[in-house]
Amino acid sequence: MAWLYAEYIADEVLRTGDLVPSSTLEFRAGRQTLALTAYLSDLKNELSGIRVVSQFDEWLSLTAYGHPWQEWVRERFASLTEDERERGSVNPDLRLARAAWQWLEHTELLATDLDTGLHWHRSGLSVDESEQVWIPAWQLGVPLGHLAIHLF
């Protein structure tokens, strides 16, 4: 149930932010990224409790520009997989989270080149939003989730 609750929270945060239509792959990327962030950062099993809003600061720091989110996800999965092996049981929530991660890693979306845009912004030029590149879904989902948390 923890994974499903993480997805529910992520869905609510993204819908409230109203950044992209909920029927798009971009929305799914943001939802899955935010759900993974919530699920993998929930070390004390507080996700289903009333303290979700108090975790927003941690989620903001995990999704901030420059934070190695992808590496953090891989490290958390490695740690949780080791725990699973020690217990000798399979966690169904962890299976759903792994499936979401596989989708985020292997699905590419056409998006505005965010890295080029940042360099242009620093030099005082405007961003050419028509310049697009194919990126893994998580690379679009991380800033989308971050912005949605701010707007929540």
DAQUI-V720093 format. One record per pair of residues at least 4 apart in sequence whose ideal C-beta (glycine too) atoms are under 8 Angstrom apart, sorted by sequence separation. I is the first residue (numbers start at 1). J is the second residue. D is the distance in Angstrom with one decimal. If there is no record, write none. Layout:
i->I j->J d->D
i->I j->J d->D
This chain:
i->1 j->5 d->6.0
i->2 j->6 d->6.4
i->3 j->7 d->6.5
i->4 j->8 d->6.4
i->5 j->9 d->6.4
i->6 j->10 d->6.3
i->7 j->11 d->6.1
i->8 j->12 d->6.5
i->9 j->13 d->6.3
i->10 j->14 d->6.3
i->11 j->15 d->6.1
i->12 j->16 d->6.2
i->13 j->17 d->6.5
i->20 j->24 d->5.4
i->23 j->27 d->7.1
i->24 j->28 d->7.2
i->25 j->29 d->6.3
i->26 j->30 d->6.5
i->27 j->31 d->6.1
i->28 j->32 d->6.0
i->29 j->33 d->6.1
i->30 j->34 d->6.0
i->31 j->35 d->6.0
i->32 j->36 d->6.3
i->33 j->37 d->6.4
i->34 j->38 d->6.3
i->35 j->39 d->5.9
i->36 j->40 d->5.7
i->37 j->41 d->6.0
i->38 j->42 d->6.4
i->42 j->46 d->6.2
i->51 j->55 d->6.5
i->52 j->56 d->7.8
i->55 j->59 d->6.0
i->56 j->60 d->6.2
i->57 j->61 d->6.7
i->58 j->62 d->6.3
i->59 j->63 d->6.1
i->60 j->64 d->6.3
i->63 j->67 d->6.8
i->68 j->72 d->6.0
i->69 j->73 d->6.4
i->70 j->74 d->6.6
i->71 j->75 d->6.3
i->72 j->76 d->6.3
i->73 j->77 d->6.3
i->74 j->78 d->6.3
i->75 j->79 d->6.4
i->76 j->80 d->6.2
i->77 j->81 d->6.0
i->78 j->82 d->6.5
i->79 j->83 d->6.6
i->80 j->84 d->6.4
i->81 j->85 d->6.6
i->82 j->86 d->6.5
i->83 j->87 d->6.5
i->90 j->94 d->7.6
i->91 j->95 d->6.9
i->92 j->96 d->6.7
i->93 j->97 d->6.3
i->94 j->98 d->6.3
i->95 j->99 d->6.5
i->96 j->100 d->6.6
i->97 j->101 d->6.4
i->98 j->102 d->6.4
i->99 j->103 d->6.6
i->100 j->104 d->6.3
i->101 j->105 d->6.1
i->102 j->106 d->5.9
i->103 j->107 d->5.5
i->113 j->117 d->6.1
i->114 j->118 d->6.5
i->115 j->119 d->7.0
i->116 j->120 d->6.4
i->117 j->121 d->6.2
i->118 j->122 d->6.6
i->119 j->123 d->6.6
i->121 j->125 d->7.5
i->135 j->139 d->4.3
i->137 j->141 d->5.8
i->138 j->142 d->6.1
i->140 j->144 d->6.1
i->141 j->145 d->5.8
i->142 j->146 d->6.3
i->143 j->147 d->6.2
i->144 j->148 d->6.3
i->145 j->149 d->6.5
i->146 j->150 d->6.9
i->147 j->151 d->6.4
i->148 j->152 d->6.4
i->14 j->19 d->6.9
i->22 j->27 d->5.0
i->42 j->47 d->4.2
i->46 j->51 d->4.9
i->47 j->52 d->6.7
i->62 j->67 d->6.0
i->67 j->72 d->7.2
i->84 j->89 d->6.7
i->90 j->95 d->6.8
i->112 j->117 d->6.4
i->120 j->125 d->4.3
i->135 j->140 d->6.1
i->14 j->20 d->7.8
i->20 j->26 d->4.6
i->21 j->27 d->6.5
i->46 j->52 d->7.7
i->61 j->67 d->6.7
i->63 j->69 d->6.3
i->84 j->90 d->6.5
i->120 j->126 d->6.9
i->121 j->127 d->6.5
i->15 j->22 d->6.2
i->20 j->27 d->4.9
i->62 j->69 d->6.3
i->84 j->91 d->5.8
i->120 j->127 d->5.4
i->14 j->22 d->7.5
i->39 j->47 d->7.0
i->47 j->55 d->7.8
i->120 j->128 d->7.5
i->38 j->47 d->6.2
i->46 j->55 d->7.3
i->20 j->30 d->7.1
i->62 j->72 d->6.5
i->84 j->94 d->6.6
i->117 j->127 d->3.9
i->11 j->22 d->8.0
i->19 j->30 d->7.4
i->80 j->91 d->7.5
i->116 j->127 d->7.9
i->117 j->128 d->7.9
i->117 j->129 d->8.0
i->14 j->27 d->6.2
i->42 j->55 d->7.7
i->81 j->94 d->7.8
i->38 j->52 d->7.8
i->41 j->55 d->6.8
i->80 j->94 d->5.7
i->112 j->127 d->7.2
i->116 j->131 d->6.4
i->14 j->30 d->5.2
i->14 j->31 d->5.6
i->38 j->55 d->7.2
i->41 j->58 d->5.7
i->112 j->129 d->5.0
i->41 j->59 d->6.7
i->113 j->131 d->5.2
i->112 j->131 d->6.8
i->113 j->132 d->6.5
i->10 j->30 d->7.5
i->11 j->31 d->5.5
i->14 j->34 d->6.7
i->77 j->97 d->7.8
i->112 j->132 d->5.7
i->113 j->133 d->4.7
i->10 j->31 d->4.6
i->13 j->34 d->6.2
i->38 j->59 d->6.5
i->41 j->62 d->6.3
i->77 j->98 d->6.8
i->111 j->132 d->6.1
i->10 j->32 d->7.5
i->37 j->59 d->5.2
i->110 j->132 d->5.1
i->111 j->133 d->6.9
i->10 j->33 d->7.8
i->110 j->133 d->7.5
i->7 j->31 d->6.6
i->10 j->34 d->3.7
i->77 j->101 d->6.9
i->110 j->134 d->5.8
i->111 j->135 d->5.6
i->7 j->32 d->7.8
i->9 j->34 d->7.6
i->10 j->35 d->4.0
i->34 j->59 d->7.3
i->37 j->62 d->5.3
i->109 j->134 d->7.2
i->114 j->139 d->7.7
i->9 j->35 d->7.3
i->37 j->63 d->6.1
i->108 j->134 d->4.5
i->109 j->135 d->6.3
i->108 j->135 d->6.4
i->109 j->136 d->7.9
i->7 j->35 d->4.5
i->10 j->38 d->6.3
i->73 j->101 d->6.3
i->108 j->136 d->5.9
i->109 j->137 d->5.4
i->111 j->139 d->7.8
i->6 j->35 d->4.3
i->9 j->38 d->5.6
i->34 j->63 d->7.6
i->107 j->136 d->7.1
i->108 j->137 d->7.0
i->111 j->140 d->5.0
i->114 j->143 d->6.8
i->6 j->36 d->7.6
i->33 j->63 d->7.5
i->106 j->136 d->7.6
i->107 j->137 d->4.4
i->105 j->136 d->5.9
i->109 j->140 d->5.4
i->3 j->35 d->7.2
i->6 j->38 d->4.3
i->37 j->69 d->7.6
i->40 j->72 d->7.7
i->104 j->136 d->6.7
i->105 j->137 d->7.8
i->6 j->39 d->4.0
i->40 j->73 d->6.3
i->104 j->137 d->4.7
i->105 j->138 d->6.5
i->103 j->137 d->6.8
i->104 j->138 d->4.0
i->41 j->76 d->7.9
i->3 j->39 d->5.7
i->6 j->42 d->7.4
i->33 j->69 d->7.9
i->40 j->76 d->4.2
i->2 j->39 d->6.2
i->36 j->73 d->6.1
i->40 j->77 d->7.5
i->104 j->141 d->6.4
i->9 j->47 d->7.5
i->2 j->42 d->6.8
i->40 j->80 d->7.7
i->6 j->47 d->6.1
i->5 j->47 d->5.7
i->2 j->45 d->7.2
i->5 j->48 d->5.3
i->9 j->52 d->6.0
i->2 j->47 d->5.7
i->2 j->48 d->6.8
i->1 j->48 d->7.1
i->39 j->93 d->7.1
i->40 j->97 d->7.1
i->39 j->97 d->5.3
i->36 j->97 d->6.1
i->35 j->97 d->7.8
i->36 j->100 d->5.9
i->35 j->100 d->6.5
i->36 j->101 d->6.2
i->73 j->138 d->7.9
i->32 j->100 d->4.5
i->36 j->104 d->7.3
i->70 j->138 d->6.5
i->69 j->138 d->7.2
i->32 j->103 d->6.4
i->33 j->104 d->6.3
i->32 j->104 d->5.4
i->69 j->142 d->5.2
i->29 j->104 d->6.6
i->29 j->107 d->7.5
i->65 j->143 d->7.0
i->63 j->142 d->5.1
i->29 j->109 d->6.3
i->63 j->143 d->7.4
i->65 j->146 d->7.7
i->25 j->107 d->7.3
i->63 j->145 d->5.3
i->64 j->146 d->6.4
i->26 j->109 d->6.5
i->63 j->146 d->3.8
i->25 j->109 d->5.8
i->26 j->111 d->7.7
i->59 j->145 d->7.6
i->60 j->146 d->6.4
i->63 j->149 d->7.1
i->3 j->92 d->7.8
i->4 j->93 d->7.8
i->60 j->149 d->5.5
i->3 j->93 d->4.0
i->59 j->149 d->5.6
i->60 j->150 d->7.2
i->2 j->93 d->4.6
i->3 j->94 d->7.7
i->6 j->97 d->7.9
i->1 j->93 d->7.1
i->4 j->96 d->7.5
i->3 j->96 d->4.2
i->56 j->149 d->5.4
i->3 j->97 d->5.4
i->56 j->152 d->7.1
i->3 j->100 d->7.9
i->33 j->137 d->7.8
i->32 j->137 d->7.3
i->33 j->138 d->5.5
i->32 j->138 d->7.9
i->34 j->141 d->7.2
i->29 j->137 d->3.9
i->33 j->141 d->3.0
i->37 j->145 d->6.5
i->28 j->137 d->7.6
i->29 j->138 d->6.9
i->32 j->141 d->6.2
i->33 j->142 d->5.5
i->30 j->140 d->7.4
i->31 j->141 d->7.7
i->29 j->140 d->5.0
i->30 j->141 d->4.7
i->33 j->144 d->7.2
i->34 j->145 d->3.7
i->25 j->137 d->7.1
i->29 j->141 d->3.7
i->33 j->145 d->4.8
i->26 j->140 d->6.1
i->30 j->144 d->3.6
i->34 j->148 d->6.9
i->29 j->144 d->6.8
i->30 j->145 d->5.1
i->34 j->149 d->7.5
i->26 j->144 d->6.7
i->30 j->148 d->6.4
i->20 j->144 d->7.0
i->19 j->144 d->6.1
i->19 j->147 d->6.2
i->19 j->148 d->6.0
i->14 j->144 d->7.4
i->17 j->147 d->6.6
i->14 j->145 d->7.3
i->17 j->148 d->3.6
i->13 j->145 d->7.6
i->16 j->148 d->7.3
i->19 j->151 d->7.5
i->18 j->151 d->7.9
i->14 j->148 d->4.8
i->17 j->151 d->4.1
i->10 j->145 d->7.2
i->13 j->148 d->5.0
i->16 j->151 d->6.8
i->17 j->152 d->6.5
i->13 j->149 d->6.1
i->16 j->152 d->5.4
i->13 j->152 d->5.0
